[in-house]
Amino acid sequence: MGHRHFMRGLLLLGLIISLLGGCDTAPRTYPVPPSYYYVVPTTTYLRSCASYAEECYIIAQVFSGDRVVVLDRNDYNWARVSLERSGVIGWIPGDLIAPSPGPTNFYVSWTNVYLRDCSDYNCRALELLYRGDRVEKIDQDYRGWWRVRSIKSGIIGWIPASATSPSPGPPYYYVAIQGLNLRAGPSTGSKVLTTLSLNDQVEVLGANAAGWSQVRHLRTNIIGWVASRYLETFPVRHSKAAPRKPKAPAKEKVPEEKPAPRAM
């Protein structure tokens, strides 16, 4: 009788240990036959590992229509992909890619943006486009610019991919860091107007070449500038890591001068 109870106890203990061990098991990653997929959101990111946690840092920005090769998937519906235009490999949520390319017709989502004759903010302006203007995507480069045709004028030129949206209306983004400063100008030296919380929603009005976006905070209606890398097209679970301030160099100790001994 005692032996039977002892064996039952061992079986129960083994079951508890296996259950506890299963809770800590990392998601299983499994290879899949390489296949082409296309990025769905207007703008999102490839990460170094399959999570929004701060240890999974951003390695590349990707845009709607970017073609990727799916290499692996895991049990949490993340995919490890290779970005065709640059060869960069990283992780992206599986629901942000699709097996067929998205639409070729898009809408200007910024308040206004110049259509330029090459893919840079310093290139000659060809036409000023406004929010709601339709453009047809023709091509893209590796830096996130699209070559498009303006539907209203027929002029062909380049605009930032982040200035477009598959549907008309303002582009709404989410703050991806806790305590993001909304500033009066596009620099860290500009006055702080207010501080935004994680997943606060903002409307993007424009952007510059230095990586800053002009936004309107929907809750307070305050307009200012934030660092573009801290915005996402969807709510996030974990805050991105804030940049660490460099330590000030240690001051060198200057030896004190000792007075020369007096002659006796």
Secondary structure as the mmCIF struct_conf table of DSSP 4:
data_model
#
loop_
_struct_conf.conf_type_id
_struct_conf.id
_struct_conf.beg_label_comp_id
_struct_conf.beg_label_asym_id
_struct_conf.beg_label_seq_id
_struct_conf.end_label_comp_id
_struct_conf.end_label_asym_id
_struct_conf.end_label_seq_id
HELX_RH_AL_P HELX_RH_AL_P1 GLY A 2 CYS A 23
TURN_TY1_P TURN_TY1_P1 ASP A 24 ASP A 24
HELX_LH_PP_P HELX_LH_PP_P1 THR A 25 ARG A 28
STRN STRN1 THR A 29 VAL A 39
BEND BEND1 PRO A 41 THR A 42
STRN STRN2 THR A 43 ARG A 47
BEND BEND2 SER A 48 ALA A 53
TURN_TY1_P TURN_TY1_P2 GLU A 54 GLU A 55
BEND BEND3 CYS A 56 CYS A 56
STRN STRN3 ILE A 58 PHE A 63
TURN_TY1_P TURN_TY1_P3 SER A 64 GLY A 65
STRN STRN4 ARG A 67 ASN A 74
TURN_TY1_P TURN_TY1_P4 ASP A 75 TYR A 76
BEND BEND4 ASN A 77 ASN A 77
STRN STRN5 TRP A 78 LEU A 83
TURN_TY1_P TURN_TY1_P5 GLU A 84 SER A 86
STRN STRN6 ILE A 89 PRO A 93
HELX_RH_3T_P HELX_RH_3T_P1 GLY A 94 LEU A 96
STRN STRN7 ILE A 97 ALA A 98
BEND BEND5 PRO A 99 SER A 100
BEND BEND6 THR A 104 THR A 104
STRN STRN8 ASN A 105 VAL A 108
BEND BEND7 TRP A 110 THR A 111
STRN STRN9 ASN A 112 ARG A 116
BEND BEND8 ASP A 117 ASP A 120
TURN_TY1_P TURN_TY1_P6 TYR A 121 ASN A 122
BEND BEND9 CYS A 123 CYS A 123
HELX_LH_PP_P HELX_LH_PP_P2 ARG A 124 ARG A 124
STRN STRN10 ALA A 125 TYR A 130
TURN_TY1_P TURN_TY1_P7 ARG A 131 GLY A 132
STRN STRN11 ARG A 134 GLN A 140
TURN_TY1_P TURN_TY1_P8 TYR A 142 ARG A 143
BEND BEND10 GLY A 144 GLY A 144
STRN STRN12 TRP A 145 SER A 150
TURN_TY1_P TURN_TY1_P9 ILE A 151 SER A 153
STRN STRN13 ILE A 156 PRO A 160
HELX_RH_3T_P HELX_RH_3T_P2 ALA A 161 ALA A 163
STRN STRN14 THR A 164 SER A 165
BEND BEND11 PRO A 166 GLY A 169
HELX_LH_PP_P HELX_LH_PP_P3 PRO A 170 PRO A 171
STRN STRN15 TYR A 172 VAL A 175
BEND BEND12 ILE A 177 GLY A 179
STRN STRN16 LEU A 180 ARG A 183
BEND BEND13 ALA A 184 SER A 187
TURN_TY1_P TURN_TY1_P10 THR A 188 GLY A 189
BEND BEND14 SER A 190 SER A 190
HELX_LH_PP_P HELX_LH_PP_P4 LYS A 191 LYS A 191
STRN STRN17 VAL A 192 LEU A 196
HELX_LH_PP_P HELX_LH_PP_P5 SER A 197 SER A 197
TURN_TY1_P TURN_TY1_P11 LEU A 198 ASN A 199
STRN STRN18 GLN A 201 ALA A 207
TURN_TY1_P TURN_TY1_P12 ALA A 209 ALA A 210
BEND BEND15 GLY A 211 GLY A 211
STRN STRN19 TRP A 212 HIS A 217
TURN_TY1_P TURN_TY1_P13 LEU A 218 THR A 220
STRN STRN20 ILE A 223 ALA A 227
HELX_RH_3T_P HELX_RH_3T_P3 SER A 228 TYR A 230
STRN STRN21 LEU A 231 GLU A 232
BEND BEND16 THR A 233 PHE A 234
BEND BEND17 ARG A 237 HIS A 238
HELX_LH_PP_P HELX_LH_PP_P6 SER A 239 ALA A 263
#
